[in-house]
Each structure stands twice: as structure tokens, then as C-alpha cells.
């Protein structure tokens, strides 16, 4: 029906939805912030990363998924997340809050450094199972979103 969106939970049984809710309700802790590939944690479990432009809401989504208010720091200022922030959800999964790409009020060299880190991480991490790219619906797809999507296609993430 035009103008309405389908219920995204309709494809799942109540039991599956409850299992998902209980999984994300488990203990989740900040593990570390990573500024270089050498600092990555051991790839001993699946990783799910959240990518998107600066200030699109990646940290807010992590807080909502884990039902914690401040596990991932949020800010109204673009460019606050400047590392790959790893969160350990029990001992089964890493959630990764990535620095935003696009606009940020930091030096160009800093943006270039974390862009290089992001691209290297996305290209070569065997334990990375999913990358969710958040798109700001007010602005739609931007060139930087399409570049990340193309790179993910090339690397089969």
C-alpha cells in the first residue's frame, strides 16, 4: 500500500523476536578504541560494524540495541567518534562503532587517517560478518555512502 511501510518484524516469529531481545539484553561492555590495525582485538568471534556519515546516529543505534543510554558516546558535533570502538556483547559478538565519514570538524589529516583505518578494517577483517550502513533519510545517499558500498561489494563483506 502506498505511503505505508511494512512491519519489519512480520517475518519473525514471536519466539525469534524474544530470542533477539534477550541476546541484546545480555552484558555489553566497551572493550577498546582502536586507532590502528595493530590494535584490533583478536578475531575470536563474529563482528558486526556500523558505518555511516558523521552524525547519522551509529552510536545512538548501538545504545538502542543494547538498551543502554551511554554505552556508546553520542554527540551533536560531527566527528566525535574517531576510533573503531569495540563493544563485547557477552563473549559471542563484537559490536563496532565506526568513525563517521563525510563532514567532521577536525583536521583534514585526522579525517584521512581514520578513513584509511576504516577502509583497511573493512577490507581485511575475516571475523567481520556484517556491516550496516546507516543513511540519513533527510539527505539520502551521498557520494561517500556509494563509495563505501562499492568497496564492500569488492571485498564481499
N, C-alpha and C positions, 0 to 999 in steps of 0.2 A: 504494500500500500504506500503510495507516495506521501512523503512528509513524515513517515514514522520509521523508526529503526527497529529491527528485530531484537528480541530479547536474547542477548548473547549467552545466557545461562540455559536456554531451552535445550541445547544439545547435550546437556549433562544431567544425569540422574541426581536426585536429592542426596543420595549416598556419596556420589562423586564430589559434589559441591561441599559436603560436610568434611570429607577427607582433605580436600584442598584447604578449607578454612582451618582445620586442625593442624595441618602441616605448617602453614604460615603463622600460626599462633605459638609455635614452639620457640624456644630460646634463640634469639638472634642477637649477635654481638658484633660490634665493629672490630675487625681484625687488624687492618693496617691500611695506610695510604701508600701508594706506590708511585714513585716518580721516574723509575727506570725499569727496564725489563729484568734486570738483575734482582730487583726487589720483589718480584712476583712470588706469591706463596706457591708451595708445591702443588702441582696439578693433580691432587689426590681425590678430587670429587668434581662433579659437574659444576659448571659456572653458567650463570645467566647474567648478561650485561644489559644495561640500559643506556642507550645513546640518544643524542638529540642536540638541537641547538641550545645555546646558553639560555637559561631561564625558561625552559619548556616545561619543567616540572618533574625531572627524573628523581630528584631527592624526595620530593613530596610523594611520588608514587611508591618509592621504597618504604616510606613511613606508613603509607596507607596499607600496603600489602602485609607488612609485619604488625600492623595495628599499634605502632609506637609513634609518639609525637615527634621525637627528636633523635631517632637513631641515625638518620642522615640529616646533616645540617641543611637548612633551606635559607634562602635569602632573596630579596627583591633585586639585588645587584647582580647582573650577569657576570659570570666568570669566577664565582666563589669556589666551585669545585675545581681544583687544579691538579688533582691526582686521580689515579684509579683507586677508588675506595672500595675495599673488600669487606664484606659482611659475611659472617659464618652463620648459616641457619642450621642449627644443630651441627652434626658432623657430616651432613649429607649434601650440602649445597653452598656454593658461594654466590652471593648477590653482588654485582659490581656496579657501582655508581660511577659513571664515566664523566670526565670533564666535558662541558658543552663545546660545540663547535659553532663558529659564527661570531657574533658580536660579544665582546667582553671588554671591560675597562681595565685592561692590563697591557703590558708592553707587547709589541709585536713578536719579540724574540720568545717571550714566555708562551704566547699562543702557539707559535711554531713548534716549540719544544713539546707541549702537550699534544698537539696534533700529530706529531711524529710518534709519540708514545702510543696514542690511540690506534693509529694505523698499524704499527708493529704488533701491538697486542691482538688486534682483530685478525691480522694475517697469520699469526703463528701459534696460537694457543690451542693445543689439542683438547684440553678439558672444557673449552668454551662450546657449549651446546646450543645456546640461543642468544640472539641479540635482538632486543626490542628497540625499535627506533621510534621515539615519540615525535610527533609532528604537531606543531601549534596550529589548530584549526582556524585561528584568526588570520594566519598568514599563508597557509598551505605549504606545499613542497617548495623548497628553495634549492638553489644550485648545490649548496653544501650537503643537503639531505640526499640528493640524487647521486652525488659523488660517493658518499658512504654506502648507499645501496648498491652502486656499481661495484665498489670494492668488495662488499660482502658476497655479491654474486660471483666475482672472480675467484674468491677464496673458498667458496662453498660453505660459508658459515650460515 
